[in-house]
Amino acid sequence: MRIDVLTLFPDFIRGCAEVGVVGRAGGRGLLEVVAWNPRDFAPGNYRRVDERPFGGGPGMVMMIDPLRDCLAAARAADPAPARVVHLSPQGRRLTQAVVRELAALPRLVLVCGRYEGVDERFLAAEVDEELSIGDYVLSGGELGAAVVIDAVGRVQEGALNHADSARQDSFEDGLLDCPHFTRPVEHALGGVPAVLRGGDHAAIARWRRQQSLGRTWLRRPDLLARAPLDAADRALLAAFIAAWRADGGDGG
Protein backbone atom coordinates (compact mmCIF):
# COMPACT_ATOMS: atom_id res chain seq x y z
CA MET A 1 0.00 0.00 0.00
CA ARG A 2 1.12 3.56 -0.71
CA ILE A 3 0.23 6.59 1.40
CA ASP A 4 1.05 10.09 0.14
CA VAL A 5 0.86 12.94 2.64
CA LEU A 6 0.49 16.63 1.78
CA THR A 7 2.11 18.49 4.66
CA LEU A 8 4.11 21.59 5.52
CA PHE A 9 6.21 19.36 7.79
CA PRO A 10 7.39 16.47 5.60
CA ASP A 11 10.26 15.54 7.92
CA PHE A 12 7.78 14.81 10.69
CA ILE A 13 5.85 12.41 8.47
CA ARG A 14 9.01 10.73 7.22
CA GLY A 15 10.20 10.27 10.79
CA CYS A 16 6.92 8.66 11.83
CA ALA A 17 7.14 6.26 8.89
CA GLU A 18 10.63 5.04 9.80
CA VAL A 19 10.05 3.63 13.30
CA GLY A 20 8.36 0.66 14.91
CA VAL A 21 5.81 -1.48 13.13
CA VAL A 22 5.30 1.09 10.37
CA GLY A 23 9.03 1.23 9.70
CA ARG A 24 9.13 -2.56 9.58
CA ALA A 25 6.20 -2.62 7.15
CA GLY A 26 8.09 -0.18 4.95
CA GLY A 27 11.25 -2.27 5.13
CA ARG A 28 9.27 -5.35 4.07
CA GLY A 29 7.79 -3.54 1.09
CA LEU A 30 4.27 -3.64 2.52
CA LEU A 31 3.83 0.10 2.97
CA GLU A 32 5.29 3.13 1.24
CA VAL A 33 4.85 6.59 2.77
CA VAL A 34 5.74 9.64 0.67
CA ALA A 35 5.58 13.22 1.99
CA TRP A 36 4.85 16.20 -0.26
CA ASN A 37 5.28 19.85 0.72
CA PRO A 38 2.79 22.32 -0.81
CA ARG A 39 5.46 25.02 -0.46
CA ASP A 40 7.37 23.31 -3.25
CA PHE A 41 4.45 24.18 -5.54
CA ALA A 42 3.93 27.77 -4.38
CA PRO A 43 5.17 30.65 -6.60
CA GLY A 44 7.51 33.48 -5.60
CA ASN A 45 10.50 33.73 -3.33
CA TYR A 46 8.46 33.30 -0.16
CA ARG A 47 6.66 30.14 -1.33
CA ARG A 48 3.50 31.40 0.29
CA VAL A 49 0.77 28.84 0.95
CA ASP A 50 -1.63 30.86 3.14
CA GLU A 51 -3.65 34.08 3.04
CA ARG A 52 -5.99 36.03 5.29
CA PRO A 53 -9.58 34.78 5.42
CA PHE A 54 -12.38 36.65 3.67
CA GLY A 55 -14.82 38.07 6.19
CA GLY A 56 -12.07 38.87 8.66
CA GLY A 57 -11.08 37.06 11.78
CA PRO A 58 -7.84 35.70 13.22
CA GLY A 59 -5.38 33.36 11.56
CA MET A 60 -4.68 32.36 7.99
CA VAL A 61 -6.21 29.94 5.51
CA MET A 62 -4.31 27.56 3.25
CA MET A 63 -4.65 28.57 -0.41
CA ILE A 64 -6.08 26.47 -3.21
CA ASP A 65 -3.38 26.43 -5.88
CA PRO A 66 -0.32 25.22 -3.92
CA LEU A 67 -2.42 22.39 -2.46
CA ARG A 68 -4.02 21.53 -5.78
CA ASP A 69 -0.72 21.46 -7.67
CA CYS A 70 0.86 19.41 -4.89
CA LEU A 71 -2.03 16.94 -5.01
CA ALA A 72 -1.76 16.66 -8.79
CA ALA A 73 1.93 15.78 -8.48
CA ALA A 74 1.19 13.18 -5.81
CA ARG A 75 -1.53 11.61 -7.95
CA ALA A 76 0.76 11.48 -10.97
CA ALA A 77 3.54 9.75 -9.03
CA ASP A 78 1.68 6.42 -9.04
CA PRO A 79 -0.97 5.06 -11.41
CA ALA A 80 -3.03 3.39 -8.67
CA PRO A 81 -6.27 5.19 -7.81
CA ALA A 82 -6.10 7.10 -4.53
CA ARG A 83 -8.70 8.13 -1.98
CA VAL A 84 -8.01 11.69 -0.84
CA VAL A 85 -8.62 12.22 2.87
CA HIS A 86 -8.49 15.51 4.78
CA LEU A 87 -7.73 15.18 8.49
CA SER A 88 -10.34 17.32 10.23
CA PRO A 89 -12.36 17.31 13.49
CA GLN A 90 -15.40 17.73 11.24
CA GLY A 91 -14.86 14.34 9.59
CA ARG A 92 -16.04 10.80 10.11
CA ARG A 93 -14.61 9.32 13.32
CA LEU A 94 -11.66 7.00 12.77
CA THR A 95 -12.48 3.55 14.16
CA GLN A 96 -10.89 0.14 13.71
CA ALA A 97 -13.55 -0.69 11.12
CA VAL A 98 -12.59 2.43 9.16
CA VAL A 99 -8.92 1.49 9.50
CA ARG A 100 -9.66 -1.91 7.96
CA GLU A 101 -11.57 -0.20 5.16
CA LEU A 102 -8.67 2.14 4.40
CA ALA A 103 -6.09 -0.63 4.66
CA ALA A 104 -7.81 -2.53 1.85
CA LEU A 105 -7.22 0.36 -0.58
CA PRO A 106 -4.22 0.45 -2.91
CA ARG A 107 -3.49 4.10 -2.14
CA LEU A 108 -4.34 6.94 0.20
CA VAL A 109 -3.56 10.64 -0.01
CA LEU A 110 -3.73 12.40 3.34
CA VAL A 111 -4.11 16.20 3.36
CA CYS A 112 -2.82 17.93 6.50
CA GLY A 113 -4.31 21.35 7.08
CA ARG A 114 -2.66 24.13 9.11
CA TYR A 115 -3.51 27.58 10.42
CA GLU A 116 -7.28 28.21 10.55
CA GLY A 117 -7.95 25.60 7.90
CA VAL A 118 -8.06 24.97 4.16
CA ASP A 119 -9.95 26.92 1.52
CA GLU A 120 -13.34 25.21 1.31
CA ARG A 121 -13.26 25.21 -2.49
CA PHE A 122 -10.25 22.89 -2.50
CA LEU A 123 -11.96 20.53 -0.07
CA ALA A 124 -15.16 20.45 -2.10
CA ALA A 125 -13.38 19.84 -5.40
CA GLU A 126 -10.51 17.53 -4.48
CA VAL A 127 -11.19 15.69 -1.21
CA ASP A 128 -13.13 12.42 -1.10
CA GLU A 129 -13.77 12.45 2.64
CA GLU A 130 -12.73 13.95 5.95
CA LEU A 131 -11.57 11.89 8.91
CA SER A 132 -11.36 12.83 12.58
CA ILE A 133 -9.26 11.14 15.25
CA GLY A 134 -11.29 12.76 18.05
CA ASP A 135 -13.35 15.68 19.23
CA TYR A 136 -10.55 18.14 19.86
CA VAL A 137 -8.44 20.60 17.88
CA LEU A 138 -4.76 20.16 17.02
CA SER A 139 -2.34 22.63 15.45
CA GLY A 140 -2.46 20.72 12.17
CA GLY A 141 -3.32 17.46 10.49
CA GLU A 142 0.11 15.85 10.84
CA LEU A 143 -0.61 14.06 14.12
CA GLY A 144 -3.87 12.76 12.68
CA ALA A 145 -2.03 11.58 9.57
CA ALA A 146 0.54 9.82 11.74
CA VAL A 147 -2.28 8.02 13.57
CA VAL A 148 -3.83 6.89 10.29
CA ILE A 149 -0.46 5.73 8.93
CA ASP A 150 0.28 3.71 12.06
CA ALA A 151 -3.19 2.18 12.32
CA VAL A 152 -3.34 1.30 8.62
CA GLY A 153 0.28 0.17 8.42
CA ARG A 154 0.10 -2.30 11.30
CA VAL A 155 -2.82 -4.23 9.76
CA GLN A 156 -1.06 -4.80 6.47
CA GLU A 157 -0.59 -8.54 6.08
CA GLY A 158 2.91 -9.38 7.29
CA ALA A 159 3.57 -6.12 9.13
CA LEU A 160 3.39 -7.75 12.56
CA ASN A 161 5.69 -10.60 13.53
CA HIS A 162 2.77 -12.67 14.81
CA ALA A 163 -0.16 -13.07 12.44
CA ASP A 164 -2.74 -13.08 15.27
CA SER A 165 -1.54 -9.85 16.89
CA ALA A 166 -3.72 -7.47 14.88
CA ARG A 167 -6.76 -9.75 15.05
CA GLN A 168 -6.59 -9.75 18.87
CA ASP A 169 -6.34 -5.97 19.22
CA SER A 170 -8.94 -3.89 20.98
CA PHE A 171 -11.91 -2.91 18.77
CA GLU A 172 -11.33 -5.68 16.19
CA ASP A 173 -14.54 -7.35 17.41
CA GLY A 174 -16.09 -4.16 18.76
CA LEU A 175 -14.80 -4.76 22.31
CA LEU A 176 -11.85 -3.66 24.40
CA ASP A 177 -8.89 -6.00 24.78
CA CYS A 178 -8.40 -8.31 27.75
CA PRO A 179 -5.61 -7.77 30.33
CA HIS A 180 -2.14 -9.12 29.54
CA PHE A 181 0.59 -10.46 31.86
CA THR A 182 4.21 -11.57 31.53
CA ARG A 183 7.03 -12.70 33.81
CA PRO A 184 7.57 -12.76 36.75
CA VAL A 185 4.65 -14.87 37.93
CA GLU A 186 4.74 -13.37 41.41
CA HIS A 187 5.43 -9.68 42.09
CA ALA A 188 4.85 -7.16 44.85
CA LEU A 189 2.08 -5.72 42.65
CA GLY A 190 0.31 -9.06 42.41
CA GLY A 191 0.36 -12.42 40.70
CA VAL A 192 -0.55 -13.72 37.26
CA PRO A 193 -4.06 -15.27 37.15
CA ALA A 194 -3.84 -19.04 37.57
CA VAL A 195 -5.90 -19.73 34.46
CA LEU A 196 -3.19 -18.20 32.27
CA ARG A 197 -0.60 -20.56 33.77
CA GLY A 198 -2.64 -23.75 33.56
CA GLY A 199 -2.17 -24.69 29.92
CA ASP A 200 -5.91 -25.21 29.27
CA HIS A 201 -6.27 -23.24 26.05
CA ALA A 202 -10.07 -23.43 26.03
CA ALA A 203 -10.21 -22.05 29.58
CA ILE A 204 -7.74 -19.31 28.66
CA ALA A 205 -9.86 -18.33 25.66
CA ARG A 206 -12.99 -18.17 27.84
CA TRP A 207 -11.19 -16.07 30.47
CA ARG A 208 -9.87 -13.64 27.88
CA ARG A 209 -13.28 -13.31 26.26
CA GLN A 210 -14.91 -12.71 29.63
CA GLN A 211 -12.33 -10.10 30.58
CA SER A 212 -12.80 -8.36 27.23
CA LEU A 213 -16.57 -8.27 27.75
CA GLY A 214 -16.21 -7.13 31.34
CA ARG A 215 -13.74 -4.36 30.60
CA THR A 216 -15.95 -3.07 27.84
CA TRP A 217 -18.96 -3.11 30.19
CA LEU A 218 -16.99 -1.18 32.81
CA ARG A 219 -15.16 1.31 30.59
CA ARG A 220 -17.02 1.62 27.29
CA PRO A 221 -20.65 0.53 27.68
CA ASP A 222 -21.43 2.39 24.47
CA LEU A 223 -19.35 -0.17 22.56
CA LEU A 224 -20.98 -3.08 24.37
CA ALA A 225 -24.44 -1.81 23.44
CA ARG A 226 -23.52 -2.14 19.75
CA ALA A 227 -21.64 -5.45 19.96
CA PRO A 228 -23.37 -8.60 18.65
CA LEU A 229 -23.27 -10.86 21.71
CA ASP A 230 -24.41 -14.49 21.61
CA ALA A 231 -25.77 -16.51 24.53
CA ALA A 232 -22.29 -17.64 25.59
CA ASP A 233 -21.07 -14.04 25.67
CA ARG A 234 -24.02 -12.95 27.75
CA ALA A 235 -23.42 -15.75 30.23
CA LEU A 236 -19.74 -14.82 30.53
CA LEU A 237 -20.62 -11.17 31.02
CA ALA A 238 -23.26 -11.96 33.65
CA ALA A 239 -20.71 -14.03 35.58
CA PHE A 240 -18.16 -11.21 35.35
CA ILE A 241 -20.66 -8.64 36.64
CA ALA A 242 -21.70 -10.90 39.51
CA ALA A 243 -18.08 -11.47 40.53
CA TRP A 244 -17.27 -7.77 40.18
CA ARG A 245 -20.18 -6.79 42.43
CA ALA A 246 -19.31 -9.49 44.98
CA ASP A 247 -15.79 -8.06 45.01
CA GLY A 248 -17.01 -4.60 45.95
CA GLY A 249 -18.10 -3.09 42.63
CA ASP A 250 -20.67 -0.35 43.07
CA GLY A 251 -22.35 0.22 39.73
CA GLY A 252 -23.29 -1.19 36.34
C-alpha positions in Angstrom: 0.0 0.0 0.0 1.1 3.6 -0.7 0.2 6.6 1.4 1.1 10.1 0.1 0.9 12.9 2.6 0.5 16.6 1.8 2.1 18.5 4.7 4.1 21.6 5.5 6.2 19.4 7.8 7.4 16.5 5.6 10.3 15.5 7.9 7.8 14.8 10.7 5.8 12.4 8.5 9.0 10.7 7.2 10.2 10.3 10.8 6.9 8.7 11.8 7.1 6.3 8.9 10.6 5.0 9.8 10.1 3.6 13.3 8.4 0.7 14.9 5.8 -1.5 13.1 5.3 1.1 10.4 9.0 1.2 9.7 9.1 -2.6 9.6 6.2 -2.6 7.2 8.1 -0.2 4.9 11.2 -2.3 5.1 9.3 -5.3 4.1 7.8 -3.5 1.1 4.3 -3.6 2.5 3.8 0.1 3.0 5.3 3.1 1.2 4.8 6.6 2.8 5.7 9.6 0.7 5.6 13.2 2.0 4.9 16.2 -0.3 5.3 19.8 0.7 2.8 22.3 -0.8 5.5 25.0 -0.5 7.4 23.3 -3.3 4.5 24.2 -5.5 3.9 27.8 -4.4 5.2 30.7 -6.6 7.5 33.5 -5.6 10.5 33.7 -3.3 8.5 33.3 -0.2 6.7 30.1 -1.3 3.5 31.4 0.3 0.8 28.8 1.0 -1.6 30.9 3.1 -3.7 34.1 3.0 -6.0 36.0 5.3 -9.6 34.8 5.4 -12.4 36.7 3.7 -14.8 38.1 6.2 -12.1 38.9 8.7 -11.1 37.1 11.8 -7.8 35.7 13.2 -5.4 33.4 11.6 -4.7 32.4 8.0 -6.2 29.9 5.5 -4.3 27.6 3.2 -4.6 28.6 -0.4 -6.1 26.5 -3.2 -3.4 26.4 -5.9 -0.3 25.2 -3.9 -2.4 22.4 -2.5 -4.0 21.5 -5.8 -0.7 21.5 -7.7 0.9 19.4 -4.9 -2.0 16.9 -5.0 -1.8 16.7 -8.8 1.9 15.8 -8.5 1.2 13.2 -5.8 -1.5 11.6 -7.9 0.8 11.5 -11.0 3.5 9.7 -9.0 1.7 6.4 -9.0 -1.0 5.1 -11.4 -3.0 3.4 -8.7 -6.3 5.2 -7.8 -6.1 7.1 -4.5 -8.7 8.1 -2.0 -8.0 11.7 -0.8 -8.6 12.2 2.9 -8.5 15.5 4.8 -7.7 15.2 8.5 -10.3 17.3 10.2 -12.4 17.3 13.5 -15.4 17.7 11.2 -14.9 14.3 9.6 -16.0 10.8 10.1 -14.6 9.3 13.3 -11.7 7.0 12.8 -12.5 3.6 14.2 -10.9 0.1 13.7 -13.6 -0.7 11.1 -12.6 2.4 9.2 -8.9 1.5 9.5 -9.7 -1.9 8.0 -11.6 -0.2 5.2 -8.7 2.1 4.4 -6.1 -0.6 4.7 -7.8 -2.5 1.8 -7.2 0.4 -0.6 -4.2 0.5 -2.9 -3.5 4.1 -2.1 -4.3 6.9 0.2 -3.6 10.6 0.0 -3.7 12.4 3.3 -4.1 16.2 3.4 -2.8 17.9 6.5 -4.3 21.4 7.1 -2.7 24.1 9.1 -3.5 27.6 10.4 -7.3 28.2 10.5 -8.0 25.6 7.9 -8.1 25.0 4.2 -9.9 26.9 1.5 -13.3 25.2 1.3 -13.3 25.2 -2.5 -10.3 22.9 -2.5 -12.0 20.5 -0.1 -15.2 20.4 -2.1 -13.4 19.8 -5.4 -10.5 17.5 -4.5 -11.2 15.7 -1.2 -13.1 12.4 -1.1 -13.8 12.4 2.6 -12.7 14.0 5.9 -11.6 11.9 8.9 -11.4 12.8 12.6 -9.3 11.1 15.3 -11.3 12.8 18.0 -13.4 15.7 19.2 -10.5 18.1 19.9 -8.4 20.6 17.9 -4.8 20.2 17.0 -2.3 22.6 15.5 -2.5 20.7 12.2 -3.3 17.5 10.5 0.1 15.8 10.8 -0.6 14.1 14.1 -3.9 12.8 12.7 -2.0 11.6 9.6 0.5 9.8 11.7 -2.3 8.0 13.6 -3.8 6.9 10.3 -0.5 5.7 8.9 0.3 3.7 12.1 -3.2 2.2 12.3 -3.3 1.3 8.6 0.3 0.2 8.4 0.1 -2.3 11.3 -2.8 -4.2 9.8 -1.1 -4.8 6.5 -0.6 -8.5 6.1 2.9 -9.4 7.3 3.6 -6.1 9.1 3.4 -7.8 12.6 5.7 -10.6 13.5 2.8 -12.7 14.8 -0.2 -13.1 12.4 -2.7 -13.1 15.3 -1.5 -9.8 16.9 -3.7 -7.5 14.9 -6.8 -9.8 15.0 -6.6 -9.7 18.9 -6.3 -6.0 19.2 -8.9 -3.9 21.0 -11.9 -2.9 18.8 -11.3 -5.7 16.2 -14.5 -7.3 17.4 -16.1 -4.2 18.8 -14.8 -4.8 22.3 -11.8 -3.7 24.4 -8.9 -6.0 24.8 -8.4 -8.3 27.8 -5.6 -7.8 30.3 -2.1 -9.1 29.5 0.6 -10.5 31.9 4.2 -11.6 31.5 7.0 -12.7 33.8 7.6 -12.8 36.8 4.7 -14.9 37.9 4.7 -13.4 41.4 5.4 -9.7 42.1 4.9 -7.2 44.8 2.1 -5.7 42.6 0.3 -9.1 42.4 0.4 -12.4 40.7 -0.5 -13.7 37.3 -4.1 -15.3 37.1 -3.8 -19.0 37.6 -5.9 -19.7 34.5 -3.2 -18.2 32.3 -0.6 -20.6 33.8 -2.6 -23.8 33.6 -2.2 -24.7 29.9 -5.9 -25.2 29.3 -6.3 -23.2 26.1 -10.1 -23.4 26.0 -10.2 -22.1 29.6 -7.7 -19.3 28.7 -9.9 -18.3 25.7 -13.0 -18.2 27.8 -11.2 -16.1 30.5 -9.9 -13.6 27.9 -13.3 -13.3 26.3 -14.9 -12.7 29.6 -12.3 -10.1 30.6 -12.8 -8.4 27.2 -16.6 -8.3 27.7 -16.2 -7.1 31.3 -13.7 -4.4 30.6 -16.0 -3.1 27.8 -19.0 -3.1 30.2 -17.0 -1.2 32.8 -15.2 1.3 30.6 -17.0 1.6 27.3 -20.7 0.5 27.7 -21.4 2.4 24.5 -19.4 -0.2 22.6 -21.0 -3.1 24.4 -24.4 -1.8 23.4 -23.5 -2.1 19.7 -21.6 -5.5 20.0 -23.4 -8.6 18.6 -23.3 -10.9 21.7 -24.4 -14.5 21.6 -25.8 -16.5 24.5 -22.3 -17.6 25.6 -21.1 -14.0 25.7 -24.0 -12.9 27.7 -23.4 -15.7 30.2 -19.7 -14.8 30.5 -20.6 -11.2 31.0 -23.3 -12.0 33.7 -20.7 -14.0 35.6 -18.2 -11.2 35.4 -20.7 -8.6 36.6 -21.7 -10.9 39.5 -18.1 -11.5 40.5 -17.3 -7.8 40.2 -20.2 -6.8 42.4 -19.3 -9.5 45.0 -15.8 -8.1 45.0 -17.0 -4.6 45.9 -18.1 -3.1 42.6 -20.7 -0.4 43.1 -22.4 0.2 39.7 -23.3 -1.2 36.3 
